[in-house]
């Protein structure tokens, strides 16, 4: 049981950081484009308690897909609502991609210390958990970025698509939003969409960023630690 909680804690830190930064980035970009709603409600903070959704956090560790409380954005406050909403929506996935890249750079640097033969038992005790945190950070941030770019509202990809499409097609896509999550759940869990479309993008991203440490990323994601 103690081992389980140790492994869970290794996932908890990068997992909460990933979903927190995802939401903060939406609010920050909205603020820069004229909507102060998230700032006024205290959501432009990296304190995960401000963004925590209990069910979404549990799902993150149970099925690998999770969410935080959405940051409020009033589209009518944006200076150019149709154009600006593209950037507000894309900010979350772009942020997750950025964190994944940074995590990969740090993972390669820290893993290089061990490969270089500079480790001691004390150093390994400190570095190994950090390695696994960074490895899981690569996985969860890539997963959040890829999943959220599914072009169905209310996911970010759907909102980006609504901003890119002509008005009539955009409104037609927007009418799917009340049923969007049901459609997404059906697609992910009852069709081969994840296996044949999302998984290849996720795998390619892990291979590109983690390179020789890709197996470490998969082990971190599947709890095969230490």
C-alpha positions as CSV (number, residue, x, y, z in Angstrom):
1,X,0.0,0.0,0.0
2,X,2.8,2.4,0.8
3,X,4.4,1.6,-2.6
4,X,1.1,2.4,-4.3
5,X,0.8,5.8,-2.6
6,X,4.4,6.6,-3.5
7,X,3.7,5.9,-7.1
8,X,0.5,7.9,-7.0
9,X,2.3,10.9,-5.5
10,X,4.7,10.8,-8.5
11,X,1.7,11.1,-10.8
12,X,-0.1,13.6,-8.7
13,X,2.3,16.5,-9.0
14,X,2.8,16.6,-12.8
15,X,-0.8,15.6,-13.3
16,X,-2.2,18.5,-11.3
17,X,0.4,20.9,-12.7
18,X,-0.6,19.9,-16.3
19,X,-4.3,20.5,-15.8
20,X,-3.8,23.7,-13.7
21,X,-1.5,25.3,-16.3
22,X,-4.0,24.3,-19.1
23,X,-6.8,26.2,-17.4
24,X,-4.7,29.2,-16.3
25,X,-3.4,29.6,-19.9
26,X,-7.0,29.9,-21.2
27,X,-7.8,32.6,-18.6
28,X,-4.6,34.5,-19.1
29,X,-5.0,34.7,-22.9
30,X,-8.6,35.7,-22.5
31,X,-7.5,38.5,-20.1
32,X,-4.9,39.7,-22.6
33,X,-7.6,39.8,-25.3
34,X,-10.0,41.8,-23.1
35,X,-12.0,39.4,-20.9
36,X,-11.0,39.9,-17.2
37,X,-13.5,37.3,-15.9
38,X,-11.0,34.6,-14.9
39,X,-8.7,37.2,-13.3
40,X,-11.6,38.7,-11.3
41,X,-12.6,35.2,-10.1
42,X,-9.0,34.5,-8.9
43,X,-8.4,31.8,-11.5
44,X,-5.1,33.1,-12.8
45,X,-3.2,31.2,-10.2
46,X,-1.1,28.1,-10.2
47,X,-2.8,27.0,-6.9
48,X,-4.4,23.7,-8.0
49,X,-7.1,24.0,-5.3
50,X,-8.6,26.9,-7.3
51,X,-9.0,24.7,-10.4
52,X,-9.6,21.3,-8.9
53,X,-12.5,19.1,-10.1
54,X,-12.6,16.0,-7.9
55,X,-14.1,13.7,-10.5
56,X,-11.9,15.1,-13.2
57,X,-8.8,14.5,-11.0
58,X,-9.9,10.9,-10.2
59,X,-10.5,10.2,-13.9
60,X,-7.0,11.4,-14.6
61,X,-5.5,8.6,-12.6
62,X,-8.2,5.9,-13.3
63,X,-8.5,6.2,-17.1
64,X,-5.7,8.6,-18.0
65,X,-8.0,11.4,-19.1
66,X,-8.9,14.1,-16.6
67,X,-10.0,17.7,-16.4
68,X,-10.1,20.7,-14.1
69,X,-12.9,23.2,-13.5
70,X,-13.2,25.2,-16.8
71,X,-11.9,28.8,-16.5
72,X,-14.8,31.2,-17.2
73,X,-14.5,33.1,-20.5
74,X,-17.1,35.6,-21.6
75,X,-16.7,35.7,-25.4
76,X,-18.6,39.0,-25.7
77,X,-15.8,40.7,-23.7
78,X,-13.2,39.7,-26.2
79,X,-12.1,42.5,-28.6
80,X,-12.6,40.3,-31.7
81,X,-14.7,37.4,-30.4
82,X,-14.4,35.0,-33.3
83,X,-10.7,35.4,-33.9
84,X,-9.6,35.8,-30.2
85,X,-11.5,32.7,-29.1
86,X,-9.2,30.7,-31.4
87,X,-6.2,31.8,-29.4
88,X,-8.0,31.4,-26.0
89,X,-9.0,27.9,-26.9
90,X,-5.6,26.9,-28.4
91,X,-3.7,28.3,-25.4
92,X,-4.4,25.2,-23.3
93,X,-3.0,22.6,-25.7
94,X,-0.1,24.8,-26.7
95,X,0.8,25.2,-23.0
96,X,0.7,21.4,-22.5
97,X,2.9,20.9,-25.5
98,X,5.4,23.4,-24.0
99,X,5.4,21.7,-20.7
100,X,6.0,18.3,-22.4
101,X,9.0,19.7,-24.3
102,X,10.5,21.3,-21.1
103,X,9.9,18.0,-19.2
104,X,11.7,16.1,-22.0
105,X,14.7,18.4,-21.9
106,X,14.9,18.1,-18.1
107,X,14.4,14.3,-18.3
108,X,17.3,13.9,-20.7
109,X,19.5,16.1,-18.6
110,X,18.8,14.3,-15.3
111,X,19.0,10.8,-16.9
112,X,22.3,11.8,-18.4
113,X,23.7,12.2,-14.9
114,X,23.0,8.5,-14.1
115,X,24.3,7.4,-17.5
116,X,27.5,9.4,-16.9
117,X,28.2,7.4,-13.8
118,X,28.0,10.3,-11.4
119,X,25.3,8.8,-9.3
120,X,25.5,7.8,-5.6
121,X,22.9,5.9,-3.7
122,X,21.7,9.2,-2.2
123,X,21.6,10.9,-5.6
124,X,19.6,8.1,-7.1
125,X,17.1,8.3,-4.3
126,X,16.5,11.9,-5.2
127,X,16.8,11.7,-9.0
128,X,14.7,8.6,-9.7
129,X,11.4,10.0,-8.4
130,X,12.1,13.2,-10.4
131,X,12.9,11.2,-13.5
132,X,9.5,9.4,-13.2
133,X,7.7,12.7,-12.5
134,X,9.2,14.2,-15.7
135,X,8.4,11.1,-17.7
136,X,4.8,11.1,-16.6
137,X,4.7,14.9,-17.2
138,X,5.6,14.2,-20.9
139,X,2.9,11.6,-21.1
140,X,0.1,13.5,-19.4
141,X,0.8,16.8,-21.1
142,X,0.9,15.2,-24.6
143,X,-2.3,13.3,-23.8
144,X,-4.1,16.4,-22.7
145,X,-2.9,18.4,-25.7
146,X,-3.8,15.7,-28.3
147,X,-7.2,14.8,-26.6
148,X,-8.3,18.4,-26.3
149,X,-7.6,19.1,-30.0
150,X,-10.4,16.7,-31.0
151,X,-12.5,19.1,-33.1
152,X,-15.8,18.7,-31.2
153,X,-17.0,21.4,-28.8
154,X,-16.7,21.9,-25.8
155,X,-13.1,20.6,-26.3
156,X,-10.5,23.2,-27.3
157,X,-10.2,21.8,-30.8
158,X,-13.9,22.2,-31.3
159,X,-13.8,25.9,-30.3
160,X,-10.7,26.5,-32.5
161,X,-12.6,24.9,-35.4
162,X,-15.6,27.2,-34.7
163,X,-13.3,30.2,-35.0
164,X,-11.8,29.0,-38.2
165,X,-15.0,28.0,-40.0
166,X,-17.3,30.4,-41.9
167,X,-20.2,31.7,-39.8
168,X,-22.9,29.2,-40.9
169,X,-20.7,26.1,-40.5
170,X,-19.4,27.5,-37.2
171,X,-22.9,27.9,-35.8
172,X,-23.8,24.4,-37.0
173,X,-20.8,22.9,-35.1
174,X,-21.6,25.0,-32.1
175,X,-25.0,23.4,-31.8
176,X,-23.2,20.1,-31.0
177,X,-21.8,21.6,-27.8
178,X,-24.6,20.4,-25.4
179,X,-24.0,16.9,-26.6
180,X,-20.3,17.2,-27.2
181,X,-19.1,15.3,-24.1
182,X,-21.5,12.4,-24.8
183,X,-20.2,12.2,-28.4
184,X,-16.6,12.3,-27.2
185,X,-17.2,9.5,-24.6
186,X,-18.9,7.4,-27.2
187,X,-16.1,8.0,-29.8
188,X,-13.2,7.3,-27.3
189,X,-14.6,4.3,-25.5
190,X,-16.8,2.6,-28.1
191,X,-15.0,3.2,-31.3
192,X,-11.4,2.8,-32.4
193,X,-10.8,6.6,-32.5
194,X,-8.3,6.5,-29.6
195,X,-6.4,3.5,-31.0
196,X,-6.3,4.5,-34.6
197,X,-6.2,8.3,-34.4
198,X,-5.2,9.7,-31.0
199,X,-2.8,7.0,-30.0
200,X,-0.5,7.3,-33.1
201,X,-0.2,11.1,-32.4
202,X,0.5,10.4,-28.7
203,X,3.1,7.7,-29.5
204,X,4.8,9.9,-32.1
205,X,5.0,12.8,-29.6
206,X,6.5,10.5,-26.9
207,X,9.1,9.1,-29.4
208,X,10.0,12.5,-30.6
209,X,10.4,14.1,-27.2
210,X,11.6,11.3,-25.0
211,X,13.7,9.4,-27.6
212,X,15.7,6.7,-25.8
213,X,13.7,7.3,-22.7
214,X,10.3,6.5,-24.3
215,X,10.0,3.3,-22.3
216,X,10.5,5.2,-19.1
217,X,7.5,7.4,-20.1
218,X,5.3,4.4,-20.8
219,X,6.4,2.8,-17.5
220,X,5.5,6.0,-15.6
221,X,2.1,6.1,-17.2
222,X,1.4,2.5,-16.4
223,X,2.7,2.5,-12.8
224,X,5.7,0.3,-13.6
225,X,8.0,2.2,-11.4
226,X,11.2,1.4,-9.5
